[in-house]
Amino acid sequence: MAAERWSAAGFRTRVEQVLHAFVAQEADLLAEVDPALGPVADQLESAVADGKRLRAAFCYWGWRAAGQPDSDALVRAAASMELVHAAAVVHDDLIDDSPLRHGRPTAHLALRGAVAGHPRPAAARSLAMLVGDLLMSLAGQLFATCGLPAAYLGRARPLWSLLARELIAGECLEILHTGAVPDTTASLKVIRYKTAKYTVEQPLLIGGTLAGAGERLRAGYSAYGLPLGEAFQLRDDLLGLFGDPERTGKADTDDVRGRRPTALLAETWRIAGADERERLRGLLGRGEPDRAGLDAVREVMHRLGAPDRVENMISARVAEALDALRDLDVSACAADALAELAHTATVRPY
């Protein structure tokens, strides 16, 4: 794929061909161990069936913006970023007890049929946890066997430890802050470590490091990637509560039901007076919210202007990322592709 003919749709097709073929082969090998593993193998394939493939695209342009040519081996390496994401999603849905992903039952629900009558009620959840573990292992396998020279892979390998450590730190922070008094600073830290880094910054840095990017360019990638990754998750938080489940593919009750430490809830709490906080305590303390309870939370947020404040946070971070992009010494094609990706990541319909 020549740089001048960059097509987001064409690149996505290339990544999906790699992912689907690689995971299908691994799923078949798993099922060959014992027919009982068939449902587990099915969930491996389901985990990579959908997605925007943004993480792979950022890895690809981390490579290309450093001056390297298009490479099928690099596309395979970039596709491994999507397996990291698939693993994180399976684990996240399990931790949050989310019922839907891409409009389908999440792994821990889909696997219930495989353990019907099992003496342990949590057996399906255990299987889902292992699916996520295997997906993370497969990410490393795909990266290591992508076909790039060993010296290239060697200089990028330390970034994998950093990616895993920061991703797990973010997930742990979300668990620790869930149900606590909402705090915007804490919520933004969760966003940065749980999502922002592994969505934009680290794929860029891995692609750039594979390409031999210098320190200055890598610093520029971080200056662009961190605020953009935060904007991506802030948009996701808005969609999680105000988006149409038919379009998002996720339940719109998850964040409220789970009392997740989103910036949207934190900003609402920060602005709220004593009476409004008392009302929020009552609404958030009900456990599974009904439609009326969910609408009441939305009404409080709208009345206090919290969604608009989060929109402003998104706009400020996108502007910061684009300013950093203008300072990068990269080709016009790379700059255009990264600007397009910034728009794709943060401008998503409700």
C-alpha positions in Angstrom: 0.0 0.0 0.0 1.7 3.2 -1.2 1.5 6.1 1.2 -0.3 8.2 -1.3 -3.1 5.6 -1.5 -3.8 5.3 2.2 -7.3 4.0 2.8 -8.6 3.5 6.3 -11.1 0.9 5.0 -8.4 -0.9 3.0 -6.0 -1.0 5.9 -8.8 -2.4 8.2 -9.4 -5.2 5.7 -5.7 -6.1 5.7 -5.7 -6.2 9.5 -8.9 -8.3 9.7 -7.5 -10.8 7.2 -4.5 -11.3 9.5 -6.6 -11.4 12.7 -9.3 -13.7 11.5 -6.9 -16.2 9.8 -4.5 -16.3 12.8 -7.2 -16.6 15.5 -9.2 -19.1 13.5 -6.1 -21.3 13.3 -5.5 -21.0 17.0 -9.2 -21.7 17.8 -9.1 -24.9 15.6 -6.0 -26.1 17.5 -7.7 -25.4 20.8 -10.8 -27.3 19.8 -8.7 -30.3 18.6 -7.6 -30.8 22.2 -11.1 -31.8 23.1 -14.5 -31.2 21.6 -15.7 -29.7 24.9 -13.5 -26.7 24.2 -15.5 -25.8 21.1 -17.5 -23.0 22.8 -14.3 -21.5 24.2 -12.7 -21.6 20.8 -15.8 -19.9 19.4 -15.3 -17.0 21.9 -11.8 -16.5 20.7 -13.1 -15.8 17.2 -16.0 -13.8 18.5 -13.5 -11.5 20.4 -11.9 -10.3 17.1 -15.0 -10.3 14.9 -15.6 -6.6 15.1 -13.8 -3.4 15.8 -12.5 -0.1 14.3 -8.9 -1.4 14.3 -7.7 2.0 15.5 -4.8 0.5 17.6 -3.4 -1.3 14.6 -3.7 1.9 12.5 -1.8 3.9 15.1 0.9 1.3 15.2 1.1 1.3 11.4 1.5 5.1 11.3 4.0 5.0 14.1 6.1 3.0 11.6 5.3 4.9 8.5 5.7 8.3 10.0 9.3 7.3 11.0 10.1 6.9 7.3 9.6 3.1 6.8 7.8 1.7 3.8 4.6 -0.3 3.8 5.2 -3.8 5.1 2.9 -6.9 5.4 5.1 -8.0 8.3 4.4 -4.7 10.1 0.7 -5.1 9.4 0.9 -8.4 11.3 2.7 -6.7 14.1 0.1 -4.0 14.2 -2.7 -6.5 14.2 -1.3 -7.8 17.5 -2.4 -4.6 19.1 -6.0 -5.6 18.3 -5.5 -8.9 20.2 -4.3 -6.9 23.2 -7.6 -4.9 22.9 -9.7 -8.0 22.6 -8.1 -9.5 25.7 -8.7 -6.2 27.6 -12.4 -6.1 26.5 -13.1 -9.7 27.6 -11.5 -9.0 31.0 -13.2 -5.6 31.3 -16.6 -7.0 30.5 -16.1 -9.7 33.1 -15.0 -7.3 35.8 -17.9 -5.0 35.1 -20.4 -7.8 34.5 -21.4 -6.1 31.2 -24.1 -8.0 29.3 -23.4 -6.8 25.7 -20.5 -6.0 23.4 -21.0 -5.2 19.7 -24.7 -6.1 20.2 -23.8 -9.7 21.3 -23.7 -11.4 24.7 -20.3 -10.9 26.3 -18.0 -13.9 26.7 -19.0 -14.7 30.3 -22.7 -14.9 29.4 -22.2 -16.6 26.0 -20.2 -19.4 27.8 -23.0 -20.2 30.3 -24.4 -22.8 27.9 -21.1 -24.7 27.9 -21.3 -25.2 31.7 -25.0 -25.7 32.3 -25.4 -27.8 35.4 -21.9 -27.1 36.5 -21.5 -27.3 40.3 -19.6 -23.9 40.4 -21.9 -21.0 39.5 -18.9 -18.9 38.4 -17.7 -21.5 35.9 -18.6 -19.5 32.8 -16.9 -16.4 34.3 -13.8 -18.5 34.8 -13.8 -19.7 31.2 -14.2 -16.1 30.0 -11.2 -15.0 32.2 -9.1 -17.8 30.5 -10.3 -16.6 27.0 -8.9 -13.2 27.8 -5.7 -14.6 29.1 -5.2 -16.7 25.9 -5.9 -13.6 23.7 -3.2 -11.7 25.5 -0.8 -14.6 25.0 -1.8 -14.8 21.3 -1.0 -11.1 20.9 2.6 -11.7 22.0 2.8 -14.7 19.7 1.5 -12.8 16.6 3.9 -10.0 17.3 6.9 -12.3 17.8 6.2 -14.2 14.5 5.1 -11.2 12.4 8.2 -11.5 10.1 10.1 -8.4 11.0 13.8 -8.8 11.7 14.7 -10.0 15.2 16.7 -6.8 15.8 13.6 -4.7 15.1 11.4 -6.8 17.4 14.1 -6.7 20.1 14.1 -3.0 20.4 10.3 -2.8 20.8 9.9 -5.7 23.2 10.4 -3.7 26.4 7.4 -1.6 25.4 5.2 -4.7 25.8 6.0 -4.9 29.5 5.2 -1.3 29.8 1.9 -1.7 27.9 0.8 -4.6 30.1 1.8 -2.9 33.4 0.1 0.3 32.6 -3.1 -1.4 31.3 -3.4 -3.5 34.4 -2.6 -0.5 36.6 -5.5 1.4 35.0 -7.9 -1.5 35.4 -6.9 -1.9 39.0 -7.4 1.8 39.6 -10.9 1.7 38.1 -11.8 -1.2 40.5 -10.3 0.6 43.5 -12.2 3.9 42.7 -15.5 2.3 41.7 -18.2 3.3 44.2 -15.9 5.9 45.9 -16.7 9.6 46.1 -16.4 10.8 42.4 -13.3 12.7 41.7 -12.3 14.2 38.3 -8.5 13.9 38.9 -8.8 10.3 39.8 -11.1 9.6 36.9 -8.7 11.1 34.4 -5.9 9.0 35.8 -8.0 5.9 35.3 -8.7 7.0 31.7 -5.0 7.6 31.0 -3.8 4.3 32.2 -6.7 2.0 31.4 -7.4 3.2 27.9 -5.5 6.2 26.6 -2.1 4.7 26.6 -2.8 1.4 25.0 -5.2 2.8 22.5 -3.0 5.5 20.9 0.3 6.3 22.6 1.7 2.8 23.0 0.8 1.5 19.5 2.4 4.6 18.0 5.5 4.1 20.1 5.7 0.4 19.3 5.4 1.2 15.6 7.9 4.0 15.8 10.4 1.9 17.9 10.1 -1.0 15.4 11.0 1.6 12.7 14.0 3.0 14.6 12.4 6.4 15.4 14.5 8.8 17.3 13.9 10.2 20.8 12.4 13.5 19.5 9.9 11.7 17.2 8.9 9.3 20.0 8.3 12.3 22.3 6.1 13.8 19.7 4.1 10.6 19.4 3.4 10.8 23.2 2.5 14.5 23.0 0.0 13.6 20.3 -1.1 10.2 21.6 -1.9 10.8 25.2 -4.4 13.6 24.9 -6.0 11.9 21.9 -6.3 8.7 23.8 -8.0 10.5 26.7 -10.4 12.2 24.3 -11.2 8.8 22.9 -12.3 7.4 26.3 -14.1 10.6 27.3 -16.2 10.2 24.1 -16.7 6.6 25.1 -18.0 7.7 28.5 -20.6 10.0 26.9 -21.7 7.3 24.5 -21.9 4.8 27.3 -24.7 6.8 29.0 -26.2 9.0 26.2 -25.6 6.8 23.2 -28.1 4.5 21.4 -27.4 0.9 22.4 -28.4 -0.1 18.9 -25.5 1.9 17.6 -22.9 1.5 20.4 -23.6 -2.3 20.8 -23.3 -1.9 24.6 -25.9 -1.5 27.4 -26.5 2.1 28.4 -26.9 1.1 32.1 -23.4 -0.2 32.7 -21.7 2.9 34.0 -24.5 3.9 36.3 -25.2 0.4 37.5 -21.5 -0.2 38.2 -20.9 3.3 39.7 -17.8 3.4 37.5 -15.5 6.3 38.1 -16.1 8.1 34.8 -15.2 11.8 34.3 -18.8 12.4 33.4 -20.0 11.3 36.8 -17.1 13.0 38.5 -17.9 16.4 36.8 -21.5 16.0 37.7 -20.6 15.4 41.4 -18.2 18.3 41.4 -20.8 20.8 40.2 -23.7 19.4 42.2 -25.0 21.0 45.3 -25.9 19.2 48.5 -29.5 18.4 47.4 -28.4 17.1 44.0 -25.7 15.0 45.5 -28.2 13.4 47.9 -30.4 12.7 44.9 -27.5 11.1 43.0 -26.6 9.0 46.1 -30.2 7.6 46.0 -30.2 7.0 42.3 -26.7 5.3 42.2 -27.4 3.3 45.3 -30.3 1.3 43.9 -28.2 -1.4 42.3 -29.7 -2.3 38.9 -31.3 1.0 37.6 -34.6 0.9 35.9 -35.3 3.1 32.9 -36.8 5.8 35.1 -33.7 5.8 37.3 -31.4 6.0 34.4 -33.4 8.9 32.9 -33.2 10.7 36.3 -29.4 10.4 36.3 -29.3 11.8 32.8 -31.6 14.7 33.7 -29.3 15.7 36.7 -26.3 15.6 34.4 -27.9 17.6 31.7 -29.2 20.2 34.1 -25.8 20.7 35.6 -24.1 20.9 32.2 -21.8 17.9 32.8 -22.0 16.5 29.3 -21.1 19.9 27.9 -18.1 20.1 30.2 -16.9 16.6 29.0 -17.4 17.7 25.4 -15.1 20.7 26.2 -12.6 18.3 27.7 -12.6 16.3 24.5 -12.2 19.3 22.3 -9.3 20.6 24.3 -7.5 17.3 24.1 -8.1 16.9 20.4 -6.7 20.4 19.9 -3.7 19.6 22.0 -3.1 16.4 20.0 -3.4 18.2 16.6 -1.1 21.0 17.8 1.5 18.3 18.7 0.9 16.7 15.3 1.8 19.9 13.5 5.1 20.0 15.4 6.0 16.5 14.2 8.6 16.3 11.4 6.7 13.7 9.3 5.6 13.4 5.7 2.4 15.1 4.7 0.8 11.7 4.1 1.6 10.6 7.6 0.3 13.9 9.1 -2.9 13.6 7.1 -3.5 10.0 8.2 -2.9 10.8 11.8 -5.3 13.8 11.6 -7.9 11.5 10.0 -7.4 9.0 12.8 -7.8 11.7 15.4 -11.2 12.5 13.9 -12.2 8.8 13.7 -11.3 8.2 17.3 -13.1 11.1 18.8 -16.0 12.1 16.5 -18.5 9.2 16.9 -22.3 9.5 16.4 -24.7 8.9 19.3 
